[in-house]
Amino acid sequence: MDYVISLGKDIIKKRRLIGDLAKADFRKRFVGSYFGVVWMFVQPIVTVLIYYFVFGIGLRSGSPIEGVPYVLWLVPGIVPWFYFSEVLNAGTNCLQEYSYLVKKVVFRVEVLPIIKILSCLIVHVIFVAIMAGMYLCFGWMPRISWLQTAYYTFAVTMFSMAIVYFTSAIQVFFKDMAQIVGICLQFGMWLIPIMWQEEQFADRSYYPLLCKIIKLNPMYYVVSGYRDSMLLGNGFWEKPRLTVYFWAVTICIFLVGLKVFKRLRPHFSDVL
């Protein structure tokens, strides 16, 4: 616990340096690219359009909420997943990418995953703004519940950070970790009801069990929370059991990830 408190104080103390490094990391992604930052938005937008045409038009998948177009139901689920995926992919490799900082004795390497997360957060905030603009274009009036996406953004940020502390530390010694993370993300996207909805299995005998299994994934809390905020106006306090479960799992993973990171940290510079 002393280690966690010490890390928190150090992050606050070096917040300006962390912010500058996060901005530099964001700009570095597009060095030498003709279209620059545009590429960061092209792939997610194209992905959304493909899923919309395949599921919304091709397979005629309807929104589970009556009167809501499928695309307006799809986007609040896929936007936080894009953020989560980007954080895990970028954060897992952060120690190798910043190996020159890891080898500096005076630099606290625990801030490197945070730098990557903040860099990804910049893009996510822009996507949330685009999502809100899309709702306005469909004639939806702004709701106070839209502000609740800030809470769920904080939730997915903490959950992502908890995992990244573990994966980034292991990646230094086990180079296949990045590939394992990528495969898990591919499976994970389909295990969470982002493109599909669990209600379509309501007539099956295993439906109650399916719902319980789906809710074991902490990202279900985030995805459903974004939809609650944008579509239904429900507050996170209206599902207390799921909220407690999410934060309990996140804290446990966070403590385990930090413990692994701390134990392996003295060997980072030797391997890198």
C-alpha positions in Angstrom: 0.0 0.0 0.0 2.9 2.3 0.7 4.1 1.7 -2.8 0.8 2.7 -4.3 0.6 5.9 -2.2 4.2 6.8 -3.1 3.4 6.3 -6.8 0.3 8.4 -6.5 2.2 11.3 -4.9 5.0 11.0 -7.6 2.4 11.1 -10.4 0.9 14.3 -8.9 4.3 15.8 -8.4 5.4 15.1 -12.0 2.0 15.7 -13.6 3.4 18.5 -15.9 6.2 16.3 -17.1 3.7 13.4 -17.7 1.4 15.7 -19.6 4.2 17.0 -21.8 5.4 13.5 -22.6 1.8 12.4 -23.4 1.5 15.3 -25.9 4.8 14.4 -27.4 3.8 10.8 -27.7 0.5 11.8 -29.4 2.4 14.0 -32.0 5.1 11.3 -32.5 2.6 8.9 -34.0 2.1 11.0 -37.1 5.7 12.1 -37.8 6.4 11.6 -41.5 2.7 10.8 -42.3 1.2 13.0 -45.0 -2.3 13.0 -43.6 -1.1 13.1 -40.0 -3.7 12.7 -37.3 -6.4 11.9 -39.9 -5.3 8.3 -40.0 -6.1 7.8 -36.3 -9.8 8.4 -37.1 -10.0 6.8 -40.5 -9.8 3.2 -39.3 -12.3 3.4 -36.4 -14.8 5.3 -38.6 -14.4 2.8 -41.4 -14.8 -0.1 -38.9 -18.1 1.5 -37.6 -19.4 1.9 -41.2 -18.5 -1.7 -42.0 -20.3 -3.1 -39.0 -23.3 -0.8 -39.6 -23.7 -1.9 -43.2 -23.1 -5.6 -42.4 -25.3 -5.8 -39.3 -27.6 -2.8 -39.6 -28.4 -3.0 -43.3 -27.1 -6.4 -44.6 -28.4 -8.6 -41.8 -31.1 -6.1 -40.8 -30.1 -6.2 -37.1 -32.4 -3.9 -35.3 -31.7 -1.8 -32.2 -33.0 -3.4 -29.0 -34.3 0.0 -28.1 -37.5 0.8 -30.0 -37.2 3.9 -32.1 -33.5 4.1 -31.9 -31.5 3.6 -35.2 -29.0 0.7 -35.1 -26.0 3.0 -35.7 -27.0 5.1 -32.6 -27.1 2.0 -30.5 -23.8 0.6 -32.0 -21.6 3.7 -31.6 -21.8 4.1 -27.8 -20.7 0.5 -27.4 -17.8 0.5 -29.9 -16.3 3.9 -28.9 -15.1 2.8 -25.4 -13.9 -0.5 -26.9 -11.7 1.3 -29.4 -10.2 3.2 -26.5 -9.7 0.1 -24.4 -8.1 -1.7 -27.4 -5.7 1.1 -28.2 -4.6 1.5 -24.6 -3.8 -2.2 -24.3 -2.0 -2.4 -27.7 0.1 0.8 -27.1 0.6 0.3 -23.3 1.8 -3.3 -23.6 4.8 -2.1 -25.7 5.5 1.1 -23.8 8.6 -0.1 -21.9 10.3 -1.3 -25.1 9.4 1.9 -26.9 10.8 4.1 -24.2 13.7 1.8 -23.3 16.0 4.8 -23.2 14.0 6.2 -20.3 13.8 2.9 -18.6 17.6 2.7 -18.4 17.8 6.1 -16.7 18.2 5.5 -13.0 16.4 8.8 -12.0 13.3 8.1 -14.1 10.4 6.4 -12.5 9.3 3.9 -15.2 5.8 3.5 -13.6 4.7 6.7 -15.4 5.3 5.3 -18.9 2.0 3.3 -19.1 0.2 6.5 -17.9 1.9 8.5 -20.7 0.5 6.1 -23.2 -2.9 6.1 -21.7 -3.1 9.9 -21.7 -2.0 9.9 -25.3 -4.9 7.5 -26.2 -7.3 9.5 -24.1 -6.8 12.5 -26.3 -8.2 10.6 -29.2 -11.0 9.1 -27.1 -12.2 12.5 -26.0 -12.4 13.6 -29.6 -14.4 10.5 -30.5 -16.8 11.1 -27.6 -17.4 14.6 -29.0 -18.0 13.2 -32.5 -20.4 10.7 -31.0 -22.4 13.5 -29.3 -22.3 15.5 -32.6 -23.7 12.4 -34.4 -26.6 12.2 -32.0 -27.3 15.9 -32.6 -27.4 15.3 -36.3 -30.0 12.6 -35.8 -32.2 15.2 -34.0 -31.4 14.1 -30.4 -31.4 16.9 -27.8 -28.5 16.9 -25.4 -29.1 15.1 -22.0 -27.5 15.8 -18.7 -26.8 12.0 -18.6 -24.3 12.5 -21.5 -21.9 14.0 -19.0 -21.8 10.6 -17.3 -19.6 9.3 -20.1 -16.8 11.1 -18.2 -17.3 8.7 -15.3 -17.3 5.7 -17.6 -14.2 7.0 -19.4 -12.5 7.2 -16.0 -13.6 3.7 -15.3 -12.3 2.2 -18.5 -9.1 4.2 -18.0 -8.4 2.7 -14.6 -9.3 -0.8 -15.8 -7.0 -0.5 -18.8 -4.2 0.9 -16.6 -4.6 -2.1 -14.2 -4.1 -4.5 -17.1 -1.3 -2.6 -18.8 0.9 -2.5 -15.7 0.9 -6.3 -15.9 1.2 -6.8 -19.6 3.9 -4.2 -20.1 6.1 -5.7 -17.4 5.6 -9.2 -18.8 6.3 -8.0 -22.4 9.8 -7.1 -21.5 10.7 -10.7 -20.8 8.1 -12.5 -22.9 7.9 -10.9 -26.3 4.8 -12.8 -27.3 2.6 -10.9 -24.8 1.7 -8.3 -27.4 0.4 -10.9 -29.8 -1.6 -12.6 -27.0 -3.1 -9.3 -26.1 -4.1 -8.7 -29.7 -5.8 -12.1 -30.0 -7.6 -11.6 -26.7 -8.9 -8.3 -27.9 -10.2 -9.8 -31.1 -12.1 -12.4 -29.1 -13.2 -9.9 -26.5 -14.9 -7.7 -28.9 -17.3 -10.4 -29.8 -17.8 -11.7 -26.3 -19.3 -8.4 -25.3 -22.6 -7.3 -26.7 -21.3 -4.5 -28.9 -22.6 -5.5 -32.3 -25.2 -7.9 -31.0 -27.5 -7.8 -28.0 -28.1 -10.5 -25.4 -31.9 -10.0 -25.7 -31.9 -11.8 -29.0 -31.3 -15.1 -27.1 -34.2 -14.4 -24.7 -36.1 -17.4 -26.0 -33.3 -19.8 -25.3 -33.1 -21.9 -22.1 -29.5 -20.8 -21.4 -30.4 -17.1 -21.6 -30.2 -16.4 -17.8 -26.8 -18.1 -17.6 -25.6 -16.3 -20.7 -26.4 -12.9 -19.1 -24.5 -13.8 -15.9 -21.4 -14.9 -17.9 -21.4 -11.7 -20.0 -21.6 -9.5 -17.0 -18.5 -11.1 -15.5 -16.5 -9.2 -18.1 -15.8 -5.7 -16.6 -16.0 -4.2 -20.0 -19.7 -5.0 -20.1 -20.1 -2.5 -17.3 -18.4 0.2 -19.4 -20.1 -0.6 -22.7 -23.6 -0.8 -21.2 -22.8 2.4 -19.2 -22.0 4.4 -22.3 -25.3 3.2 -23.8 -27.2 4.0 -20.6 -25.7 7.5 -20.6 -26.3 8.3 -24.3 -29.6 6.5 -25.0 -31.5 5.8 -21.8 -30.4 8.5 -19.3 -29.8 5.9 -16.6 -27.3 6.6 -13.8 -24.5 4.3 -12.8 -25.9 4.3 -9.2 -29.0 2.4 -10.6 -26.9 -0.7 -10.9 -25.0 -0.8 -7.6 -24.1 -4.5 -7.7 -22.5 -4.2 -11.1 -20.7 -1.0 -10.1 -19.2 -2.6 -6.9 -18.2 -5.7 -8.9 -16.4 -3.6 -11.6 -14.4 -1.6 -9.1 -13.6 -4.6 -6.9 -12.2 -6.5 -10.0 -10.4 -3.4 -11.2 -8.7 -2.7 -7.9 -7.6 -6.4 -7.5 -6.1 -6.4 -11.0 -4.5 -3.1 -10.4 -2.8 -4.3 -7.2 -1.7 -7.5 -8.9 -0.4 -5.6 -11.9 1.6 -3.1 -9.8 3.0 -5.9 -7.7 4.3 -7.7 -10.8 5.6 -4.5 -12.2 7.4 -3.6 -9.0 9.0 -7.1 -8.7 10.2 -7.1 -12.3 11.3 -3.4 -12.5 14.9 -3.9 -11.3 15.5 -6.2 -14.3 14.0 -4.1 -17.0 17.2 -2.2 -17.9 19.2 -5.5 -18.0 16.8 -7.0 -20.6 16.2 -3.9 -22.6 
